[in-house]
Amino acid sequence: NLPGKLEAVKKRRAHVRWAEVAIGLLVLGAIVAAFMIVSRRPITSLTAIPEKSIAVLPFVNMSADKDQEFFSDGISEELLNLLSKVPQLQVAARTSSFSFKGKQIEIPEIARKLHVANVLEGSVRKSGDQLRITAQLIHAVDGFQIWSEGYDRKLDDMFKIQDEIAGEVVKQLKVTLLGAAPTVRPTDPKAYMLYLQAVQLGRQFTPEAFTQSDALYRQVLKIDPRYAPAWSGIARNFQNKADVGLLSNSEGYARAREAEEKASAIDPNYAPAHACLGFIAMTTNDLVSAAKHFKRALALDPSDLSVLRDSAEFLQSLGRVQEALALQEAVVRRDPVNTITLHDLGWDQRCTGQFDAALASFRSVLSLSPGRAQAHYQICVTMLLKGDAPAALAEIEQEKSEVSRLIGLPMVYHALGRNTESDAALATLIAKFEKDWSANIAVVYAFRGDADKAFEWLDKAEQYEDPGLSQILAEKLLDNIHSDPRWLPFLRKIGKAPDQLAKIEFKMPPLPQ
């Protein structure tokens, strides 16, 4: 479903990577009163789960200043990132692990939901420049505490502590390292504290929070001008501001590219910068550059879920939908309760004609997040493709996103033979969203059987540099214009004719297990 997917593309950074906000906002203020937040009563049905697998739960903030929660979350996230870089260790993704924050759920149940055999939990207490971090590793099947340790150090030692904890986990799980152990990217402790605050604020997606986040990133760079993650954070903010309408697409993505290029220049081995540059190139149909950046990102960090998600989207943009689906399935295995990964899985399933599987994925999204934008729209379009227009109408009427609802309604009304209402809904869509959603408008016309208008709006989308064009090869709603003599010339104009795609060299490394 291109309309829903195009909205996801345009709002990509509002939905992925650092911006899994739906869960984060629900639990942002939750601080548990004691370190042991879950029971360890064993549940022994964790069969067929890799023994060398782990989830890092958000460490509990035990500081007197409850506003320090960003710091305990940041410590947890950095540990998760470190462990994710160990190829032999399967690590549950941040969004899935953090979805249990502050909840009274047994560790074995968490492990079952995340498909892991072990759980790392802990607490953080910060007072001035004094730091106490406790960590314990639990074997989820029997509730056995494999290892625990407390660290009383100066704040300056926090990077060393993180390295030590990650190293101890690797040792206790008897993971054999094939190369050097991963280590934290160090910086000045004050800069790191500011960086963690900037990341947290950037996830709130409000104008005020973006302004504060940008200012904090700039402070980080004044202290450490060569801290690549800060430039990458600025780039994410520019993308997100464009995605939520605070900047135009052209300005937001151009400034994001500029900031990410600075991050990459400072540290050519920083995988997220290459993935972001690849994503931006993909949305402008610069597929050669996109392939170069994605190959580099995957070579540097093939375990990074944001890199893998964006790579799946790149495969979709090349029309390689079966490969995209296989990669997305691998991502979901590591991030099973993330509504974003489940949403993308449903889209990939629908693109490959697996409509019932797609419906199951989208309904899983709604079971986890009943109010999530686009989910009802996704079900609506899948129902249309199955030929069930009445069911599609029932779904689209529940859609929270105005633009998704306006994209879906003209198609549903057309399928029901209610042409006057279809025309009215389409007119409203055009009046409100002509420039930003021109590719979506083309899809609506294609579904209604008006090829002339569909190509007119595809041309407009190309003129407006609509990033939604990046996914048109995968969209089944456009299938009925593929035989039109104008289709191949249009693909050639945007660099996606078959012979042009054949020259794009991009091969995925072995999929993560």
N, C-alpha and C positions, 0 to 999 in steps of 0.2 A: 504494500500500500504506500505508494509514493507520497501522497499528501501527509500521512502521519509520519513517514520516515523523513520527509523533507523538513517537517517541523522539528524532528529530532536532530537532523543535520544542522539546521539553523541554530538550534538551542543546544548543540552538542555539549558545550562546556557548562551549560546549565543542568546537564543530565549525567555527566560522566566525570571520571577521574577525580579531581579535587572537589567536585560539586555534587556529590550525592546528598543533596540537601534535605530531601523529604524525610529521611530517617534522622539526619543530624539535628534538624530543628525540633523534632519531637522530643529528643532526649537531651537537648543542649543544657537545660537547667537541672537535669537530674544528677544528684550527687548522693551516693549511697552512704549510709551512716557508719558502716563497718567494713573492714577489709574483705571478710568472707561473705560475698553476696549470693553465693549459690550453694546448694547442698551437694555433697559428694556421694550420696547413696548410689551405689553402682548399678548400671544398667548394662547388661552383657550382650546386647544384640547388635553391637557395632561390627558385624562381620563384613568381609569384603571391603573394608576400609584400609587403605595403606597404613602400615604401622609407622612409617616415616612421614607422618602428616601432622599438621598443627594449626591451631587457631590462636591468635594473640588477642585476648580480650582487652578492652580499654582499661588501663591501670586507674585505680581509684585515687582521686585527689584527696589527700589527707591534710593538706595545708590549712592553716588558720584562715588564710585568704582564699575564699571559695572562687574568686575570680581567676585563680591559678589553674583552673581546670584545663585551659588550653595547653598548659605545660604537660600535665599528666597524659592528656590525649596525644600530644606530640611525641612524647617519649614512647608510648605504645606504638604509634604509627611508624616511628623510625625503626623500632625493633622488628615490626612486621616487614618493613621494607628490606631490612638487612637479611632476615631469614628467607625472604622470597628470592633472594639472589643466590641461594644454595640450590643448584640444579636437582640434587637428589632428595630435596625436601619439598613436599606439597604443602603450601601455606594458604589457608583461607583468606579471601580478600578483605580489605578494610571495611567495606560497606556491610558485608555480611557479619563480620565479627563485631562491629560497633553497633549493629542493630540490637544486640542483647544488653547494651549499656544500661545499668541501673535496674535490670529486671531480675526478679527472683525465679530463676530457671536453673534446674540442676545441670551441672557440668556435662554429665553423659547425654542429656537431651540436647544441649548446645552442640556437643560434638557430633551427635547423630544428624542434626539439621545441617551442619557445616561439612559433613562427610570427612571428619578428621578423627585421629586416634588419640591425640594429645592436646592439651590446652595450657597456655601460658597466661598467668594472671599476676597481678601485683598491685602495689600502691606507691604513691609518690608524696613525699612531704618536703616542702621547700620553705625555709625560713632564712631570709637574708641571702647570704651566699652559702648557707649550709643546706645540704641535700641528703635526704634518706630515701632510698629506693629499695623496696622489697620485691622479690619475684619468686614464683614457685611454678614448677612444671608438674602437671597432673596427667596421669594416664587415665583416660576417660572410661575405659571399659570397666575397670575395677575401682576407680577412685583413688588409686595409689599415688602418693606424692613421690615423684621420682627425684626431685631436687628442689631445694629452696635456698635462698641466700638474701642477706640484707647488706646494703652498701651505705655507709656513712662517709660522705666525701664532701669536698668543696664543689661549688657549682662548676668550676673550671674542669672538673673531672667527668662531667656528664657524658661526654662522647666516649670516654674510655669505659665507663660503666656499661653503656649500651653495647659496645663491642664485647665486653666480658660476658654479659648476659647471653648475647647471641652465640658466642663461642661455647658457652657452657651448655646451651640447649643442643647445639650440634653434637657436642661430645656425649651428652647423656642419651641422645637418640641414636648414637652410634652411626652417625652419618659420615661417610668418607668424602672428604673434600678432594675434588680433582685439581683444584688450583688454590690460590691464596684465599684465605677467609675474607669475606666482604667486611668492610669497615664503614663507619659513619663518615660522611663528608663533613669535616670539621670547619668551624668558623669561630669567631669571637663569641663567647657565651652570651654577652648582651645582644649581639646581633642575632643570635639564634633565638633568644626569647622574643625579640621583636618579630622575627620571621614567623614563628609559630602563631603569634597573635594576628599577623597579617593574613596567614592562611585561613585561620578561623573566621575572620571578618569577611574575607572574600567569598566564603561559602554561604553567606547570608543573602546575597543577591539583592541588596537594596542600594539606592544611590549613595546614602550616607555611609553604609558599610564599605562600599567600593572606594569611596574617597579616603576613609580612614585606612583601609588596607593598602592603598597605593602609597599613602604618606609613610606608613610603617616600612614598606618595602624600600622606599627611598632612604629611610633612616638606616636600614640594614646596609645598603650599598655605600652610604657615607662611611660606615665603620669598616666594611669589607667590600670594596668595589669589585672584587673578583669572586663573589659568591653567586655562582650561576643559578641556583634555585630561586634567588630573589628576582632576577631578570625573568625567569620562567614564570614566576608568580605574577609579575606585572603583565606579561603576555596573556596569561589566563584571564586576568581581570579585563583586559581590552576585548578579548573574545567574548567574554560573558556579557560585558556591557553592550556589545553589538547584538548579541543573541536575545537580550531582553529589551532591546529597543532604545537604550540610552545613547548609543552611537549608531551611525549608519554602518551597514555591513562593510562597505568599502573602507571607511576610516578605521573601524574597529579591527578588522582583519589585517589591514596594512600596518597599523601600529603594533599589533600582536606579533606580526612577522618580524618587525624591526627589533622588538625586545627579545624575541626568541633567538634571533640571529646573534644578538649580543651574548646571550647565555651560551650558545654553541661556540662562539668565538673564544670565550673565556675557557670553556671546558668542552672540547670536541667529543669527549666520551660521555657526555650527559645525554642519556637515551631519551628522556621526556622531551627535550628540546627538539630532537630530530623527529620524534613522533608528531609533535605539534606542527612543525614546519611541513611535514608530510601531509598532515590533515588540511592545512591551509592551502597547500598546492593542489590537493585533490579537489577542494571546493571551487577552485578557479580553473579546473580541468588541465592543469599543468602536470600531466600524469608522469612524465619523465622525471621531473624533480620530485614528485611525490614518491615514486618508486625508490629513488636514490635515498631519500630520508628514511623511509620505512625500512629499507634493507639495513641501513646503518643502525637504526634504533633496535631492530631485532637482533643484530649481531652483538650489540652492546649489552642488551638486557632482554633476552627472550622470555623471561618470566614476568615482566612488568605487565599487569593486566590492562593498564591504559594503552600501552603499546599494542597489545594483542587485540583489544577492542577496536582501536583505530585501524589496525591492519585488516581486520575483518570487514570494516566499512570500505577500506580501499579495494579489497577483493570484490565487494559488491559493485563498486564504481567501475570496475573492469568487466563486469558481467559474469564473474566467476562465482556464481551463487552457491554451488555445491561446496566449494572450498571455504567460502565465507561461513556457511552453515556448520561445517565440521569444526572450524576454529571457534565459532561462537559456542558450540556445545562444550568445547574444552574450557572456555572461559566460565560457563555456567557451572561446570563441575567444581571450580574453585570459588565461585561467588554465587552460591545457590539461592540465597534469599535477597538478592539485589534486584529491585524492580527494573532497573535500567538494563541489566544483562538479560533478564527474562523477557523484557519488551523487545530487545534486539533479537533474541532467539526466535520469538514469535514472528517478527518481520522476516527473518531469514527462512523460517519454515514456510511462510506464506509465499515468498518468492520462489520457492522450489515446489509449490503446489501441494504442500502438506497442510491442508486447511484445518483438519481436525486437530492436529498437533499444535498448530498456531493458535487456535481457539483455546486450547488447554493452557498454553503459555500466557496468553493475555488474561485469562481468568485467574491464573496464579498471581499475576501482577495485581489484580483487583483484590484478591484475598489478602495480600500483604499490605496494600495501600488502597482502600476503597475509593478515595477521592482522586486518584492519580489521573492527571490530564493525559489525554490521548488513548487511554486503555479502551474506553467504550467505543471510541472512533475506530480503533484497530479491529475490534470485534465486528463492528458495523460493516466495514469494508470486506472483511473475510466472509461475512454472511452474504454480502452482495455477490461475491465471487462464487459462493455455493448456490446462488439463486434464491435465497430466502430474504426477499425485500422486507416483508413485515417484521421479521426479527431484526433486520438491520435498522429499521426505523425505531424500534424500541430501544436499541442501544444508542443511537446517535442522539436521541432526546435526553439521555443521561450524561452526555459528554460535557465536561467542565470547561475545556478550552474553547473559547469563542471561535478562533480560526479553524480548529479541527471540526467543530460543529458546522460551520459555514461551508467547509469543503465537502463534508459528508452529505449534508441535506440535499443539495442539488442532484446528487447521484441517486440518493434513495428515492426522492420524489419522482425522478425520471423513471426509475425501475418500477415504481408503483403506477405509472401513467398519469401522475399529477403534474402535468407540464407547466401550468401557470405558476404553481408554487416552486417548481424547480427553477424556472426563469427568475423569479423574484429572489430566491435565496442566492442564486449565482450573481445577480446584479448587486446584492448587498456585499458579497465576497469581493467583487471587483472594486466597488466603491471604497471599501475599507482597506483592502490589502493588495492593490494592484501591483505595486513595485516589489514588495517584499515576498509575495507569494505567487508570482507570475507562472512559475513552473507548475504549481498546484492547480492553477486555473486551467492550464493546458490539459492536465490530467482529467479534470472534470469534463471539459469539452470532448476529449477522446472517449470517455466512458459514455457520454450522451450520443456518440456517433457522429459528431460534427468535426470531421478531420480538418476542414479548412480553418476553423477557429482554433483547433488544437495546435496546428503548425504556426498560426499567427502568434499564439501566446508562447510557444516554444522559442520563436524568434525574439519575442520581447524578453523572455527570461534570459536569453543569451546577451541581449543588449544591456539588460539591467545587472548582468553578472550575478544572477541568482544562484547561490550555492546549491540550491535544490537540484540543479541539473546534474549534479555529480552522481545521482542514483537512478537515472532514468533507464539504464539498461536492465536493471533488476525488476522494475515495476511492471507487474502483470496487468495493471489497469491500462497500460499503453499497448498491450499486445495487439489490439485491433487496428492500430495504425502502422504496425511493422511492415505490412505488405504495401503500404502507400509508397509511390515512387519518390516522395519527398523525404522519407525516413532516413535512408542512407546518406543523402547529401547533407541533411542536418547533422547526423552523427559525425560526418567528416568535418563539418565546420567547427565542431567542438572537440575534435581529436579522438573520436570514439568509433570510427569505422573499423571493421574487422581487421583490415590490413594495418591500420595504425596501432590498434591494440596489440597485434602480434609482435610489434617491435618493442613493447614495454617489457623489460626484463624484471620480473618479480617472482621469486619462488620462496614460499614459506619454509622455514626450517622445520624439523620434526615437531609435531604438535606436542604441547605439554601434556603429560600424563595425569 
